[in-house]
Amino acid sequence: MKKPKIRELKEAVKGIFSRPYTTKFPYQPHTPPPRYRGKPEYYEEGCVGCGACFQVCSANAIDMIDNTEKGNPIRTLIQHPSKCIFCRECERNCITGEGIKLTQRFDIAYVDEEDVLSSVKHKLITCLYCGTVIGTEKHLRWVLKRIGNLGFAQPVLLSQLMEELQVKTEYEEKGVPPIQRTDMLKVVCPKCRRIAFISDEKKEK
């Protein structure tokens, strides 16, 4: 049997009379350091529903659910702490920088995961003809503010601007097939806009 070294004995004695290195949590509140990576949280005011966080999440801890039912299309983003590896890619790639952030919340023990889920919902804009998702209403308006007057060159952004400014139009936007070239100024996806342009070119020939 090897005898303990003097250094080991010294550390043992020192440990008996020294204060513990750990905190007294949960009996006393614990404040993590400023750069601590805790539970991610969505912030409705800063999130535009672009889905960038969903696309870059390597742990598949974020779900993006598009409900395209007619009358009320909704996009829901859900963050699952049980799958999160706290890599911070969602926060780093957020286009607004305010949509999702890692908090200092470290105590995320739960019985039902529903109690700790963080989610946000946004209204979707879909193509009037094929129903393809174009983007969220809030995302389109955020883009419009970023590019300024250049938004007048894009029909979908122009429609959003008119709606935001409460500019009344003489017609109600409806998708009645077959799609015509005049429909390119309505809320349609790039694919349907291309079909309208090509079909009009064929008629001229």
QUIPE-V825263 format. One record per residue. PSI is psi in radians with two decimals (NA if undefined). OMEGA is omega as a letter, one per 20 degrees, with the letter a starting at -180 (NA if undefined). D_LAST is the distance of its C-alpha to the last C-alpha in whole Angstrom. Layout:
BEGIN
psi:PSI omega:OMEGA d_last:D_LAST
psi:PSI omega:OMEGA d_last:D_LAST
END
This chain:
BEGIN
psi:2.21 omega:a d_last:100
psi:2.46 omega:r d_last:98
psi:2.51 omega:r d_last:100
psi:2.51 omega:r d_last:97
psi:2.76 omega:a d_last:96
psi:-0.66 omega:a d_last:98
psi:-0.71 omega:a d_last:94
psi:-0.70 omega:r d_last:93
psi:-0.69 omega:r d_last:96
psi:-0.77 omega:r d_last:96
psi:-0.65 omega:r d_last:92
psi:-0.78 omega:r d_last:93
psi:-0.71 omega:r d_last:96
psi:-0.67 omega:a d_last:94
psi:-0.51 omega:a d_last:91
psi:-0.68 omega:a d_last:94
psi:-0.02 omega:a d_last:95
psi:2.77 omega:r d_last:91
psi:2.57 omega:a d_last:89
psi:2.61 omega:r d_last:86
psi:-0.39 omega:a d_last:83
psi:2.83 omega:r d_last:81
psi:3.05 omega:a d_last:80
psi:0.38 omega:r d_last:82
psi:2.42 omega:j d_last:78
psi:0.09 omega:a d_last:78
psi:-0.48 omega:r d_last:81
psi:2.52 omega:a d_last:80
psi:2.50 omega:r d_last:77
psi:2.29 omega:r d_last:75
psi:1.98 omega:a d_last:73
psi:2.87 omega:r d_last:71
psi:2.79 omega:a d_last:70
psi:-0.62 omega:a d_last:67
psi:0.26 omega:a d_last:65
psi:2.41 omega:r d_last:65
psi:1.72 omega:a d_last:62
psi:-2.80 omega:a d_last:63
psi:2.22 omega:r d_last:61
psi:2.52 omega:r d_last:57
psi:2.45 omega:r d_last:56
psi:2.55 omega:r d_last:53
psi:1.94 omega:a d_last:53
psi:-0.64 omega:a d_last:51
psi:-0.63 omega:a d_last:51
psi:-0.37 omega:a d_last:50
psi:2.36 omega:r d_last:47
psi:0.02 omega:r d_last:44
psi:0.49 omega:a d_last:43
psi:-0.45 omega:r d_last:41
psi:0.17 omega:r d_last:42
psi:-0.69 omega:r d_last:43
psi:-0.68 omega:r d_last:47
psi:-0.70 omega:a d_last:45
psi:-0.56 omega:a d_last:43
psi:-0.09 omega:a d_last:46
psi:1.88 omega:a d_last:49
psi:-0.36 omega:a d_last:50
psi:0.03 omega:a d_last:53
psi:0.68 omega:a d_last:50
psi:-0.03 omega:a d_last:53
psi:2.25 omega:r d_last:50
psi:2.44 omega:r d_last:48
psi:1.96 omega:a d_last:44
psi:2.06 omega:r d_last:43
psi:1.97 omega:r d_last:40
psi:1.83 omega:a d_last:41
psi:0.51 omega:r d_last:37
psi:2.44 omega:a d_last:39
psi:2.41 omega:r d_last:37
psi:-0.55 omega:a d_last:39
psi:1.15 omega:r d_last:40
psi:2.27 omega:a d_last:39
psi:2.45 omega:r d_last:42
psi:2.24 omega:r d_last:42
psi:2.23 omega:r d_last:46
psi:2.22 omega:a d_last:47
psi:2.26 omega:r d_last:51
psi:2.20 omega:a d_last:53
psi:1.86 omega:r d_last:55
psi:-0.47 omega:a d_last:59
psi:-0.37 omega:r d_last:60
psi:-0.25 omega:a d_last:57
psi:2.41 omega:r d_last:57
psi:0.14 omega:r d_last:58
psi:0.73 omega:a d_last:59
psi:-0.30 omega:r d_last:57
psi:0.19 omega:r d_last:55
psi:-0.57 omega:r d_last:52
psi:-0.78 omega:r d_last:50
psi:-0.70 omega:a d_last:52
psi:-0.54 omega:a d_last:51
psi:0.08 omega:r d_last:47
psi:2.18 omega:a d_last:47
psi:-0.45 omega:r d_last:45
psi:-0.35 omega:a d_last:47
psi:0.03 omega:a d_last:50
psi:0.04 omega:a d_last:51
psi:-0.74 omega:r d_last:50
psi:2.35 omega:a d_last:52
psi:2.63 omega:r d_last:55
psi:2.19 omega:a d_last:58
psi:-3.06 omega:r d_last:61
psi:0.25 omega:a d_last:65
psi:2.02 omega:a d_last:65
psi:-0.38 omega:a d_last:67
psi:1.58 omega:a d_last:69
psi:0.53 omega:r d_last:66
psi:2.47 omega:a d_last:68
psi:2.79 omega:r d_last:67
psi:-0.79 omega:r d_last:68
psi:2.15 omega:a d_last:64
psi:-0.45 omega:r d_last:61
psi:-0.43 omega:a d_last:60
psi:-0.37 omega:a d_last:62
psi:0.04 omega:r d_last:61
psi:2.53 omega:r d_last:57
psi:2.20 omega:a d_last:55
psi:2.83 omega:r d_last:52
psi:2.56 omega:a d_last:50
psi:2.55 omega:r d_last:47
psi:2.58 omega:r d_last:44
psi:2.33 omega:a d_last:41
psi:2.58 omega:r d_last:38
psi:2.15 omega:a d_last:34
psi:2.78 omega:r d_last:32
psi:2.38 omega:a d_last:28
psi:-0.34 omega:a d_last:27
psi:-0.93 omega:a d_last:25
psi:-0.18 omega:r d_last:26
psi:0.10 omega:r d_last:30
psi:2.43 omega:r d_last:30
psi:2.18 omega:r d_last:32
psi:-0.72 omega:r d_last:31
psi:3.13 omega:r d_last:35
psi:2.67 omega:r d_last:38
psi:-0.73 omega:a d_last:38
psi:-0.63 omega:r d_last:41
psi:-0.78 omega:a d_last:39
psi:-0.71 omega:r d_last:36
psi:-0.54 omega:r d_last:38
psi:-0.74 omega:r d_last:40
psi:-0.75 omega:a d_last:37
psi:-0.71 omega:r d_last:36
psi:-0.54 omega:a d_last:40
psi:-0.71 omega:a d_last:40
psi:-0.16 omega:r d_last:37
psi:-2.29 omega:a d_last:38
psi:-0.31 omega:r d_last:35
psi:-0.32 omega:r d_last:32
psi:-0.37 omega:r d_last:32
psi:-0.26 omega:a d_last:30
psi:-0.12 omega:a d_last:27
psi:2.07 omega:a d_last:27
psi:-0.75 omega:a d_last:26
psi:-0.77 omega:r d_last:28
psi:-0.63 omega:r d_last:31
psi:-0.70 omega:r d_last:30
psi:-0.71 omega:r d_last:31
psi:-0.66 omega:r d_last:34
psi:-0.74 omega:r d_last:35
psi:-0.66 omega:r d_last:35
psi:-0.70 omega:a d_last:37
psi:-0.65 omega:r d_last:39
psi:-0.02 omega:a d_last:40
psi:0.75 omega:r d_last:40
psi:2.10 omega:a d_last:37
psi:2.47 omega:r d_last:36
psi:2.83 omega:a d_last:32
psi:-0.19 omega:a d_last:31
psi:2.74 omega:r d_last:30
psi:2.25 omega:a d_last:31
psi:2.06 omega:r d_last:29
psi:2.60 omega:r d_last:28
psi:1.79 omega:r d_last:25
psi:1.85 omega:a d_last:24
psi:2.70 omega:i d_last:21
psi:2.64 omega:a d_last:18
psi:2.40 omega:a d_last:18
psi:2.93 omega:a d_last:15
psi:-0.56 omega:r d_last:15
psi:-0.34 omega:r d_last:18
psi:-0.13 omega:a d_last:20
psi:-0.33 omega:r d_last:20
psi:0.01 omega:r d_last:23
psi:-3.10 omega:r d_last:25
psi:1.56 omega:r d_last:27
psi:2.72 omega:a d_last:25
psi:2.87 omega:r d_last:25
psi:-0.63 omega:a d_last:23
psi:-0.83 omega:r d_last:22
psi:-0.60 omega:r d_last:20
psi:-0.67 omega:r d_last:19
psi:-0.70 omega:r d_last:17
psi:-0.72 omega:r d_last:16
psi:-0.71 omega:a d_last:15
psi:-0.77 omega:a d_last:13
psi:-0.74 omega:a d_last:11
psi:-0.62 omega:r d_last:10
psi:-0.65 omega:r d_last:9
psi:-0.69 omega:r d_last:7
psi:-0.64 omega:a d_last:5
psi:-0.67 omega:a d_last:5
psi:-0.57 omega:r d_last:4
psi:NA omega:NA d_last:0
END
